[in-house]
Structures are given as structure tokens and as C-alpha cells.
């Protein structure tokens, strides 16, 4: 029986179990007995489950951030393009803003 299983190995093995790997494969690979693995699930199962949820949420947030960054980049490019083409319109708007009158001419 192996006794040098770190918390990372314990949590990782429980996550593998939650992801569908057979428990016999897990505790055989770790050289532990069934009762030990069952104890890990009982003691650390909630932590492993929470970590899986946090990993999923983190991936969702990364995807959202990437999408928003792409939209931001696209909008900045559009604004840069617009300001180059219509500088006179922006000059007019800035003058009106300075006077406090932004109504349509």
C-alpha cells in the first residue's frame, strides 16, 4: 500500500471517479485498497466536486472574456476607422459639447 499520496493526487483521483473512471482502476493504479478510496470520497468528495465546478466556471469565464475582448477590439477598430473618415463630424460634436448643445443640427 502506497502511503505518499498527496492531496493533489487524492483530489485528482476523486475527480477521475466523478468523470466516469472505474474506481477499481483508480485504486489499483494508486496501490490503495477499496476502503481507503471510499474514505477519500467520503472525506474529500465535496472538495473535488467543488473544484470541478470551479474549473467549469473558470472555462466559461475565460470564453466570455475572450469574446468580449474580441468585441472590444472590433469596436475600437471601427471607432478608429470612423474617426479617421469623419473627423469633421467629431470636431462639430466636440464644439457643440463644449457649448452644452448636443442637439441635432
N, C-alpha and C positions, 0 to 999 in steps of 0.2 A: 504494500500500500504506500502510495506516494504521500508525503506529508508537506511538500513545499509548494502547495497550490496558493498562489497569490489571490488577493481579492479580484484582480482583473481577470484571472483565469476562471474563478468561481462565477463571476457575473457573466462573463462571456459564454461559459458552458450553459448557464441557465437561459441566456438569450438564444443560443442554438436550439435548446429544447423548445422554447416558445416559438421558434421559427420552423419547427417541424422535424428536427433531427431526433432520431430514436434515442431514448435515454440509455439503452444498453450500449449503443455505440459511444456515447459520451463518457459514461463511467468506465467503460473498458479502455478507452483511449487515455483517460486520466489516471488509470490504475487505482480506482477507488471502488468501494462496494456500493451497492444499491442504497443501503440505509444512509450512508454519508451523503450521496447525491440527493436523496429525498429530504434530508436535513437542510441541505443548501437551498433547495427550492422553498422549503418552509421558512427558513431564516432570511434568505436574500431574494426571494421571488418578487416581492413588491419593488425592490430597488431595481432589479433587472428590467421589470416591466416598465417602470417609470423612465429608465434610460432609453428603452426602445421608443417610447412615446416622444421623448425629448429629441432623439435623433430624427424621427419623422418630422417633428415640428421644425427642427433646425433646417432640414432639407427644404421644407415648404417655404420658410422664411428666406433661405438663400435664393430660391427660384423667384420669389416675389421681388427681392432686392435686385436681382439680375434684370428682370423685366422692367422694373421702374427705372433702373439705370439706363437701359436702352431707350426707354421713352424719353427720359430727361435729355439724353444725348441727342436724340432726334429733334426734340423741341428746341434745344439750343442751336442746332444746325439750322433749323427753319428760321429761328429768330435772327441769327446772324445773316442768313440769306436775305431775309426781309429788310433788315436794317441797311444792308448794302444797296438794295434796289430802291427802297422807298425812304431814303434819308430825309428828303424834303418833307414828307408827311410827318415823320417823327419830329423834325425841327418845329413844324407848325404845332403839333401836340404839346411839345415842351414849352413853347411860347405861351400857349393857352393855359397850360398848367400853372405857369408862373403868374398868370393874371387871375387864376382861380376860376376860369371859364372853360370848361371842357365840353360844352355843348357842341352838337354837330353844326358845322358852318352852314 
